[in-house]
């Protein structure tokens, strides 16, 4: 292709506004606001860095002597650095960036994921036993776990933030391709054609050598305008004696403009996919924030449950120690002849029941450790050091504070302000309304203005074989004598212009497809608005339930503390009576059982208080602020604060 064509293509690209964007570093994961395009005339594929499945160094620093010393803040930090649910959502904003880039080029948004992973319920969750039999009954047998094969306890669940349903809305009229396209062609042809009428063709066998050069630029604009600039040059040499000019060059430079007047007209209409993609970019940030809130809340809950389970193990150890002491005392008295043998048997039965309770409690704590390790690491227990390490919790469940929650209306207003799922629902409604604009526009007739402007040229040499002089055989038309340069000159001077202006119509007698799409999209929008109202109602319910749970668990914890103190006094009094021979082993074991139940109830009640406060923070959307979590650190997957010092 000659230099003139190259210059014309470059000029057309600049005039059409082809962007030149700095390339992203190869192998980089596109992050927040990342630009994937590297400019025009660059066709290299963008590569995304492979997934990193190695744990952060923090977890190794917390393992000492075969134990994983874990504070609550370290558990939260490990969650931000290693949790795979959060790692999965880190790609969401980058995927949304690709949609923004795609729509800026005239494509349609492909959408973003709206699912959020929930942490497992854990052993301390619903239906998980932390207590012995109720204190109102008297039995030596302990509770037996009934949820050993319940996968809901150990497997993550999924929640969706979508309120728009599964059926997509109509895409509406197509938008122009905003990215300019350069078109070029260079071809040479040698053509030999036998002629049936040599008199007309000027040769028995017509031999032609043709060089064709085409170049052009096509681009669409936000107004709906389609613009194309095309240059064509055709150089030809033939053996015909009937051709007055040989060789000769024809050239033309044409501009064609198509402007919709109704369907597909307007900047707002043709940039609707860009608006949707930008909203989806915000939605992806909100989904990521919701994922962090969900995971951090779940980890705090799992941590509190592990603390409660470990405390329950200590309670069971104390209960076993009391039962063993009673057994030893009874055996001594039996040997001394002051106590019947049946009392020794009763004491032995109490020891067996207490040992069974301890075994169950220890197993529950180990199961909870496995769940927590899986949530806090990238490869679960595949790392031998993590698998073998026992978790030593260094924080306790905080006791309930004396303060009372603020007025419920203030809390609901704060939840509406902070909840990411509500904000994402609002953006989804806005996107549905934007799509509805496209559906409505399809009802309009298709009326386009078509304008063309073209400059033509002809240049060549007089055919020495020609039998007639024609225009080139006279001296009255020297303007046509010349080569390719003369043809370009004629084009640029507009010596032989052609103009055209017209209108093209497409008026369907019925438009049932568009009518149905517009009606359906309106119906789906109304459904989305109802789902948003359901979500608002659910938020109110969550806040009010969380407030009630905080108040109820605080009262239950205070009652459990008082009950435990009274049971300790009752056991101490009965032991004094037993010491002077006015009580029995049966009554002592009964009071020991009551005390064990009271202590376990206190542990569970304190854990329930902590989890109720966590649930209230989540319902208000304040989990990250209340626990010192930076969303920027969550995006990076690297927490700045150092691990807690050993205790």
MARVOLUM-278186 format. One record per residue (C-alpha): x, z, y. Coordinates in pm, whole numbers. Layout:
BEGIN
{{X, Z, Y}}
...
END
This chain:
BEGIN
{{0, 0, 0}}
{{150, -100, 336}}
{{232, 134, 620}}
{{-76, 42, 823}}
{{-307, 164, 546}}
{{-114, 489, 507}}
{{-130, 554, 880}}
{{-503, 480, 879}}
{{-568, 721, 590}}
{{-369, 998, 754}}
{{-546, 943, 1086}}
{{-883, 953, 914}}
{{-796, 1277, 736}}
{{-697, 1445, 1062}}
{{-1007, 1318, 1243}}
{{-1229, 1449, 965}}
{{-1080, 1795, 992}}
{{-916, 1832, 651}}
{{-778, 2188, 657}}
{{-421, 2279, 588}}
{{-414, 2627, 432}}
{{-115, 2825, 323}}
{{-81, 2841, -54}}
{{-126, 3163, -243}}
{{169, 3289, -439}}
{{155, 3156, -796}}
{{38, 3411, -1048}}
{{-122, 3640, -790}}
{{-464, 3780, -865}}
{{-692, 3676, -579}}
{{-788, 3996, -405}}
{{-1002, 4088, -113}}
{{-1021, 3791, 124}}
{{-773, 3589, -83}}
{{-755, 3217, -6}}
{{-742, 3004, -318}}
{{-709, 2667, -144}}
{{-355, 2558, -61}}
{{-439, 2272, 173}}
{{-506, 1902, 145}}
{{-331, 1667, -94}}
{{-233, 1961, -316}}
{{-366, 1933, -670}}
{{-182, 2216, -842}}
{{-389, 2446, -1060}}
{{-411, 2805, -942}}
{{-308, 3055, -1210}}
{{-431, 3412, -1234}}
{{-195, 3684, -1349}}
{{-258, 3808, -1706}}
{{-438, 4135, -1765}}
{{-221, 4447, -1764}}
{{-325, 4689, -2039}}
{{-52, 4950, -1996}}
{{-142, 5298, -1876}}
{{-14, 5417, -1542}}
{{287, 5647, -1548}}
{{73, 5942, -1438}}
{{-55, 6016, -1787}}
{{298, 6042, -1929}}
{{394, 6289, -1657}}
{{100, 6511, -1755}}
{{194, 6537, -2125}}
{{423, 6832, -2190}}
{{494, 6987, -2527}}
{{226, 6787, -2703}}
{{-47, 6892, -2459}}
{{-209, 6690, -2182}}
{{-242, 6930, -1889}}
{{-533, 6788, -1696}}
{{-677, 6905, -1366}}
{{-1000, 6761, -1231}}
{{-814, 6572, -957}}
{{-572, 6427, -1213}}
{{-869, 6319, -1426}}
{{-1017, 6138, -1124}}
{{-679, 5978, -1042}}
{{-634, 5858, -1401}}
{{-985, 5715, -1385}}
{{-901, 5507, -1077}}
{{-575, 5386, -1229}}
{{-669, 5322, -1592}}
{{-1044, 5304, -1649}}
{{-1140, 4962, -1785}}
{{-1489, 4961, -1633}}
{{-1329, 4987, -1288}}
{{-1059, 4736, -1383}}
{{-1330, 4493, -1491}}
{{-1507, 4523, -1157}}
{{-1185, 4467, -961}}
{{-1219, 4099, -1044}}
{{-1569, 4089, -892}}
{{-1465, 4049, -525}}
{{-1208, 3785, -622}}
{{-1475, 3593, -814}}
{{-1700, 3616, -509}}
{{-1414, 3476, -299}}
{{-1411, 3167, -519}}
{{-1781, 3120, -445}}
{{-1713, 3142, -72}}
{{-1444, 2877, -107}}
{{-1670, 2662, -325}}
{{-1958, 2667, -78}}
{{-1729, 2592, 214}}
{{-1650, 2267, 35}}
{{-2019, 2186, -9}}
{{-2076, 2332, -355}}
{{-2343, 2575, -470}}
{{-2266, 2942, -526}}
{{-2233, 3031, -895}}
{{-2333, 3394, -838}}
{{-2172, 3733, -903}}
{{-2212, 3991, -1177}}
{{-2441, 4285, -1099}}
{{-2384, 4501, -1410}}
{{-2222, 4844, -1386}}
{{-2074, 5029, -1681}}
{{-2183, 5389, -1736}}
{{-1956, 5644, -1899}}
{{-2063, 5782, -2238}}
{{-2298, 6078, -2240}}
{{-2038, 6288, -2418}}
{{-2077, 6586, -2647}}
{{-2213, 6801, -2367}}
{{-2482, 6549, -2286}}
{{-2848, 6545, -2393}}
{{-2921, 6675, -2743}}
{{-2564, 6798, -2788}}
{{-2551, 7159, -2915}}
{{-2357, 7413, -2714}}
{{-2559, 7719, -2816}}
{{-2642, 7911, -3128}}
{{-3000, 7981, -3225}}
{{-3220, 8116, -2946}}
{{-3180, 8486, -2872}}
{{-3546, 8554, -2946}}
{{-3481, 8502, -3317}}
{{-3242, 8678, -3546}}
{{-3042, 8478, -3796}}
{{-2681, 8475, -3910}}
{{-2671, 8096, -3955}}
{{-2543, 7889, -3667}}
{{-2666, 7555, -3534}}
{{-2551, 7235, -3706}}
{{-2479, 6923, -3497}}
{{-2746, 6659, -3555}}
{{-2594, 6378, -3349}}
{{-2278, 6305, -3547}}
{{-2362, 5934, -3584}}
{{-2529, 5894, -3244}}
{{-2333, 5612, -3078}}
{{-2500, 5676, -2743}}
{{-2287, 5988, -2714}}
{{-1953, 5806, -2737}}
{{-2026, 5445, -2630}}
{{-2051, 5322, -2272}}
{{-2385, 5185, -2155}}
{{-2466, 4912, -1899}}
{{-2684, 4933, -1588}}
{{-2781, 4639, -1368}}
{{-2816, 4637, -990}}
{{-3013, 4312, -997}}
{{-3364, 4309, -847}}
{{-3415, 3932, -850}}
{{-3488, 3883, -1218}}
{{-3326, 3635, -1454}}
{{-3489, 3310, -1332}}
{{-3289, 3142, -1051}}
{{-3463, 3006, -745}}
{{-3480, 2639, -659}}
{{-3153, 2501, -521}}
{{-3334, 2302, -250}}
{{-3203, 1978, -101}}
{{-2837, 1901, -174}}
{{-2590, 1981, 101}}
{{-2322, 1736, 213}}
{{-1976, 1757, 67}}
{{-1783, 1920, 351}}
{{-1442, 1844, 205}}
{{-1322, 1506, 325}}
{{-1240, 1253, 54}}
{{-976, 984, 94}}
{{-1045, 660, -94}}
{{-787, 388, -145}}
{{-734, 80, -358}}
{{-450, -167, -391}}
{{-477, -449, -643}}
{{-325, -787, -708}}
{{-498, -1059, -905}}
{{-384, -1398, -1035}}
{{-694, -1598, -1119}}
{{-716, -1941, -1289}}
{{-1063, -2095, -1310}}
{{-1154, -2442, -1444}}
{{-1396, -2620, -1213}}
{{-1694, -2827, -1319}}
{{-1701, -3008, -981}}
{{-1347, -3065, -853}}
{{-1483, -3246, -549}}
{{-1645, -2932, -416}}
{{-1375, -2686, -528}}
{{-1090, -2908, -411}}
{{-904, -2881, -744}}
{{-974, -2945, -1111}}
{{-836, -2599, -1190}}
{{-867, -2349, -909}}
{{-571, -2113, -893}}
{{-595, -1808, -664}}
{{-364, -1518, -590}}
{{-551, -1227, -433}}
{{-417, -900, -289}}
{{-694, -647, -210}}
{{-630, -339, 5}}
{{-906, -82, 63}}
{{-887, 256, 229}}
{{-1148, 496, 357}}
{{-1255, 850, 442}}
{{-1587, 1016, 355}}
{{-1704, 1348, 491}}
{{-2023, 1547, 532}}
{{-2110, 1784, 817}}
{{-2326, 2092, 855}}
{{-2590, 1895, 1045}}
{{-2652, 1691, 731}}
{{-2460, 1396, 869}}
{{-2274, 1176, 621}}
{{-1988, 980, 778}}
{{-1771, 719, 611}}
{{-1488, 514, 758}}
{{-1378, 214, 547}}
{{-1099, -37, 593}}
{{-1072, -352, 380}}
{{-806, -625, 380}}
{{-817, -925, 147}}
{{-515, -1161, 134}}
{{-567, -1479, -66}}
{{-372, -1795, -150}}
{{-524, -2090, -339}}
{{-450, -2446, -444}}
{{-781, -2584, -313}}
{{-760, -2884, -81}}
{{-1101, -2798, 60}}
{{-984, -2476, 225}}
{{-886, -2519, 587}}
{{-669, -2210, 588}}
{{-430, -2117, 311}}
{{-305, -1850, 273}}
{{-550, -1637, 472}}
{{-637, -1271, 531}}
{{-978, -1124, 606}}
{{-1000, -767, 732}}
{{-1272, -528, 844}}
{{-1297, -170, 969}}
{{-1644, -21, 937}}
{{-1805, 312, 1027}}
{{-2130, 416, 860}}
{{-2337, 717, 966}}
{{-2640, 858, 783}}
{{-2834, 1133, 963}}
{{-3135, 1304, 801}}
{{-3420, 1379, 1039}}
{{-3642, 1600, 820}}
{{-3530, 1682, 466}}
{{-3172, 1812, 468}}
{{-3150, 1838, 848}}
{{-2987, 2122, 1039}}
{{-2682, 2344, 1039}}
{{-2871, 2648, 913}}
{{-3015, 2452, 624}}
{{-2688, 2293, 514}}
{{-2483, 2613, 540}}
{{-2727, 2824, 339}}
{{-2502, 2832, 31}}
{{-2217, 2960, 248}}
{{-2442, 3237, 381}}
{{-2546, 3327, 27}}
{{-2183, 3331, -90}}
{{-2081, 3557, 200}}
{{-2365, 3793, 113}}
{{-2257, 3786, -252}}
{{-1908, 3881, -136}}
{{-2057, 4193, 22}}
{{-2265, 4254, -290}}
{{-1953, 4240, -509}}
{{-1793, 4508, -291}}
{{-2106, 4722, -329}}
{{-2111, 4669, -706}}
{{-1747, 4777, -720}}
{{-1826, 5087, -514}}
{{-2120, 5166, -740}}
{{-1893, 5128, -1043}}
{{-1641, 5371, -897}}
{{-1919, 5620, -814}}
{{-2067, 5589, -1162}}
{{-1733, 5625, -1339}}
{{-1601, 5911, -1126}}
{{-1930, 6099, -1163}}
{{-1921, 6044, -1537}}
{{-1561, 6160, -1568}}
{{-1632, 6479, -1370}}
{{-1930, 6545, -1596}}
{{-1721, 6484, -1909}}
{{-1448, 6712, -1770}}
{{-1694, 6994, -1699}}
{{-1841, 6956, -2047}}
{{-1493, 6981, -2200}}
{{-1426, 7294, -1994}}
{{-1755, 7441, -2116}}
{{-1680, 7345, -2476}}
{{-1335, 7508, -2455}}
{{-1489, 7822, -2307}}
{{-1746, 7819, -2584}}
{{-1462, 7805, -2836}}
{{-1318, 8121, -2679}}
{{-1663, 8284, -2697}}
{{-1686, 8199, -3066}}
{{-1336, 8340, -3120}}
{{-1443, 8665, -2953}}
{{-1756, 8676, -3167}}
{{-1550, 8621, -3482}}
{{-1309, 8895, -3376}}
{{-1601, 9140, -3331}}
{{-1744, 9046, -3671}}
{{-1404, 9086, -3839}}
{{-1357, 9427, -3676}}
{{-1699, 9538, -3802}}
{{-1612, 9411, -4151}}
{{-1283, 9601, -4149}}
{{-1453, 9922, -4030}}
{{-1725, 9894, -4294}}
{{-1473, 9831, -4571}}
{{-1279, 10139, -4463}}
{{-1593, 10352, -4462}}
{{-1697, 10211, -4800}}
{{-1362, 10305, -4949}}
{{-1404, 10651, -4800}}
{{-1743, 10679, -4969}}
{{-1938, 10719, -4645}}
{{-2104, 10375, -4639}}
{{-2306, 10176, -4888}}
{{-2162, 9852, -5030}}
{{-2452, 9644, -4891}}
{{-2329, 9715, -4540}}
{{-1993, 9555, -4628}}
{{-2177, 9250, -4762}}
{{-2379, 9222, -4441}}
{{-2061, 9240, -4233}}
{{-1900, 8970, -4449}}
{{-2204, 8745, -4396}}
{{-2172, 8793, -4021}}
{{-1803, 8695, -4038}}
{{-1892, 8379, -4233}}
{{-2158, 8278, -3979}}
{{-1920, 8345, -3688}}
{{-1645, 8141, -3854}}
{{-1888, 7851, -3904}}
{{-1986, 7870, -3537}}
{{-1619, 7859, -3438}}
{{-1548, 7557, -3659}}
{{-1845, 7370, -3509}}
{{-1742, 7456, -3155}}
{{-1381, 7348, -3212}}
{{-1496, 7016, -3359}}
{{-1725, 6950, -3063}}
{{-1438, 7014, -2821}}
{{-1211, 6772, -3008}}
{{-1478, 6504, -3006}}
{{-1515, 6548, -2632}}
{{-1138, 6515, -2590}}
{{-1144, 6179, -2770}}
{{-1418, 6050, -2541}}
{{-1233, 6165, -2230}}
{{-904, 6009, -2346}}
{{-1079, 5676, -2400}}
{{-1228, 5683, -2051}}
{{-900, 5781, -1882}}
{{-674, 5527, -2054}}
{{-657, 5150, -2098}}
{{-590, 5146, -2471}}
{{-771, 5459, -2581}}
{{-589, 5642, -2859}}
{{-373, 5342, -2954}}
{{-82, 5523, -2785}}
{{44, 5783, -3037}}
{{147, 6026, -2763}}
{{-201, 6019, -2612}}
{{-368, 6037, -2952}}
{{-176, 6345, -3064}}
{{-188, 6534, -2733}}
{{-455, 6802, -2700}}
{{-615, 6821, -2356}}
{{-559, 7149, -2174}}
{{-801, 7167, -1881}}
{{-646, 7350, -1586}}
{{-960, 7375, -1372}}
{{-1282, 7562, -1438}}
{{-1638, 7473, -1356}}
{{-1698, 7605, -1003}}
{{-1970, 7871, -980}}
{{-2282, 7775, -786}}
{{-2255, 7827, -413}}
{{-2493, 8052, -223}}
{{-2600, 7778, 17}}
{{-2933, 7604, -21}}
{{-2975, 7226, 4}}
{{-3078, 7071, 334}}
{{-3437, 6957, 393}}
{{-3536, 6699, 137}}
{{-3621, 6433, 396}}
{{-3270, 6459, 541}}
{{-3120, 6418, 196}}
{{-3337, 6115, 119}}
{{-3240, 5955, 452}}
{{-2873, 6013, 370}}
{{-2918, 5858, 25}}
{{-3081, 5550, 179}}
{{-2783, 5523, 413}}
{{-2509, 5567, 151}}
{{-2638, 5426, -178}}
{{-2459, 5098, -270}}
{{-2743, 4987, -499}}
{{-2993, 4998, -211}}
{{-2760, 4799, 15}}
{{-2704, 4543, -262}}
{{-3080, 4515, -311}}
{{-3124, 4437, 59}}
{{-2865, 4158, 40}}
{{-3033, 4014, -269}}
{{-3364, 4001, -80}}
{{-3187, 3826, 207}}
{{-3036, 3572, -33}}
{{-3380, 3504, -180}}
{{-3517, 3440, 168}}
{{-3227, 3202, 241}}
{{-3298, 3013, -82}}
{{-3664, 2997, 15}}
{{-3562, 2800, 325}}
{{-3421, 2532, 97}}
{{-3735, 2528, -119}}
{{-3951, 2485, 191}}
{{-3730, 2205, 321}}
{{-3788, 2003, 2}}
{{-4153, 1967, 104}}
{{-4052, 1750, 399}}
{{-4034, 1369, 377}}
{{-3694, 1204, 353}}
{{-3634, 1009, 675}}
{{-3276, 908, 759}}
{{-3120, 716, 1044}}
{{-2853, 473, 925}}
{{-2607, 333, 1179}}
{{-2320, 96, 1108}}
{{-2044, -48, 1322}}
{{-1790, -291, 1181}}
{{-1506, -499, 1324}}
{{-1406, -816, 1137}}
{{-1095, -1032, 1145}}
{{-961, -1358, 1004}}
{{-601, -1486, 1018}}
{{-394, -1734, 824}}
{{-197, -2057, 816}}
{{-313, -2418, 823}}
{{-353, -2551, 468}}
{{-109, -2844, 435}}
{{-311, -2975, 139}}
{{-642, -2978, 326}}
{{-812, -3316, 348}}
{{-1000, -3216, 665}}
{{-863, -3053, 973}}
{{-1146, -2813, 1047}}
{{-1090, -2548, 1307}}
{{-731, -2496, 1201}}
{{-655, -2862, 1227}}
{{-725, -2856, 1602}}
{{-541, -2700, 1889}}
{{-861, -2546, 2025}}
{{-847, -2240, 1798}}
{{-490, -2108, 1795}}
{{-630, -1750, 1795}}
{{-674, -1765, 1416}}
{{-317, -1867, 1341}}
{{-111, -1570, 1219}}
{{-65, -1319, 943}}
{{-171, -964, 851}}
{{-64, -826, 1187}}
{{-298, -1064, 1367}}
{{-587, -948, 1148}}
{{-519, -583, 1236}}
{{-497, -676, 1602}}
{{-835, -851, 1589}}
{{-991, -546, 1420}}
{{-857, -302, 1676}}
{{-961, -527, 1968}}
{{-1311, -567, 1822}}
{{-1300, -942, 1862}}
{{-1575, -995, 1603}}
{{-1799, -686, 1597}}
{{-2107, -622, 1384}}
{{-2359, -351, 1468}}
{{-2658, -220, 1282}}
{{-2920, 51, 1326}}
{{-3202, 128, 1089}}
{{-3420, 391, 933}}
{{-3478, 454, 564}}
{{-3778, 637, 428}}
{{-3873, 812, 107}}
{{-4231, 934, 137}}
{{-4368, 1063, -196}}
{{-4743, 1025, -226}}
{{-4744, 1361, -403}}
{{-4470, 1622, -413}}
{{-4580, 1850, -693}}
{{-4229, 1947, -805}}
{{-4136, 2074, -459}}
{{-4475, 2241, -416}}
{{-4438, 2425, -746}}
{{-4079, 2530, -669}}
{{-4174, 2663, -325}}
{{-4471, 2855, -462}}
{{-4269, 3000, -749}}
{{-3981, 3102, -522}}
{{-4227, 3284, -296}}
{{-4373, 3465, -597}}
{{-4026, 3564, -720}}
{{-3939, 3688, -371}}
{{-4250, 3907, -374}}
{{-4144, 4043, -713}}
{{-3799, 4122, -573}}
{{-3958, 4306, -282}}
{{-4162, 4511, -528}}
{{-3850, 4589, -731}}
{{-3675, 4701, -414}}
{{-3964, 4937, -342}}
{{-3938, 5065, -700}}
{{-3568, 5126, -641}}
{{-3643, 5319, -321}}
{{-3897, 5527, -510}}
{{-3640, 5588, -783}}
{{-3385, 5702, -524}}
{{-3634, 5950, -380}}
{{-3709, 6074, -731}}
{{-3340, 6110, -816}}
{{-3269, 6307, -498}}
{{-3566, 6540, -541}}
{{-3494, 6590, -912}}
{{-3128, 6661, -834}}
{{-3227, 6921, -573}}
{{-3464, 7086, -819}}
{{-3192, 7080, -1087}}
{{-2942, 7245, -853}}
{{-3189, 7523, -771}}
{{-3301, 7564, -1131}}
{{-2951, 7572, -1281}}
{{-2835, 7820, -1015}}
{{-3122, 8053, -1104}}
{{-3061, 8000, -1477}}
{{-2691, 8077, -1437}}
{{-2764, 8399, -1245}}
{{-3011, 8501, -1515}}
{{-2759, 8414, -1789}}
{{-2489, 8629, -1624}}
{{-2729, 8921, -1599}}
{{-2839, 8873, -1961}}
{{-2478, 8866, -2083}}
{{-2401, 9191, -1901}}
{{-2708, 9359, -2048}}
{{-2620, 9239, -2399}}
{{-2266, 9377, -2357}}
{{-2415, 9715, -2257}}
{{-2661, 9702, -2547}}
{{-2384, 9631, -2800}}
{{-2162, 9903, -2657}}
{{-2449, 10154, -2678}}
{{-2534, 10056, -3036}}
{{-2167, 10082, -3139}}
{{-2165, 10442, -3008}}
{{-2479, 10514, -3211}}
{{-2316, 10351, -3514}}
{{-2008, 10563, -3464}}
{{-2210, 10884, -3496}}
{{-2407, 10752, -3793}}
{{-2745, 10695, -3633}}
{{-2734, 10311, -3642}}
{{-2680, 10050, -3912}}
{{-2465, 9746, -3976}}
{{-2779, 9536, -3958}}
{{-2842, 9642, -3597}}
{{-2475, 9603, -3500}}
{{-2461, 9245, -3634}}
{{-2788, 9171, -3459}}
{{-2653, 9287, -3122}}
{{-2327, 9098, -3183}}
{{-2532, 8782, -3243}}
{{-2732, 8842, -2928}}
{{-2414, 8888, -2725}}
{{-2260, 8571, -2870}}
{{-2570, 8377, -2775}}
{{-2573, 8528, -2427}}
{{-2209, 8439, -2369}}
{{-2261, 8082, -2489}}
{{-2571, 8056, -2273}}
{{-2370, 8167, -1970}}
{{-2104, 7903, -2043}}
{{-2364, 7630, -2080}}
{{-2551, 7745, -1769}}
{{-2237, 7737, -1559}}
{{-2157, 7387, -1684}}
{{-2513, 7279, -1608}}
{{-2470, 7407, -1251}}
{{-2156, 7198, -1203}}
{{-2318, 6887, -1351}}
{{-2630, 6933, -1137}}
{{-2412, 6934, -827}}
{{-2237, 6618, -949}}
{{-2577, 6454, -1006}}
{{-2685, 6546, -652}}
{{-2367, 6395, -507}}
{{-2430, 6074, -699}}
{{-2796, 6062, -596}}
{{-2687, 6091, -231}}
{{-2410, 5833, -271}}
{{-2147, 6091, -166}}
{{-1944, 6117, -488}}
{{-1635, 5950, -345}}
{{-1633, 6144, -19}}
{{-1696, 6480, -187}}
{{-1411, 6426, -435}}
{{-1152, 6275, -199}}
{{-1163, 5927, -355}}
{{-1037, 5639, -141}}
{{-1210, 5309, -212}}
{{-891, 5130, -106}}
{{-694, 5318, -372}}
{{-964, 5231, -621}}
{{-924, 4861, -533}}
{{-548, 4880, -577}}
{{-567, 5091, -892}}
{{-292, 5316, -760}}
{{-349, 5671, -634}}
{{-96, 5798, -383}}
{{-123, 6172, -452}}
{{118, 6317, -705}}
{{2, 6477, -1030}}
{{-89, 6843, -1011}}
{{208, 7077, -1074}}
{{216, 7258, -1409}}
{{47, 7598, -1424}}
END
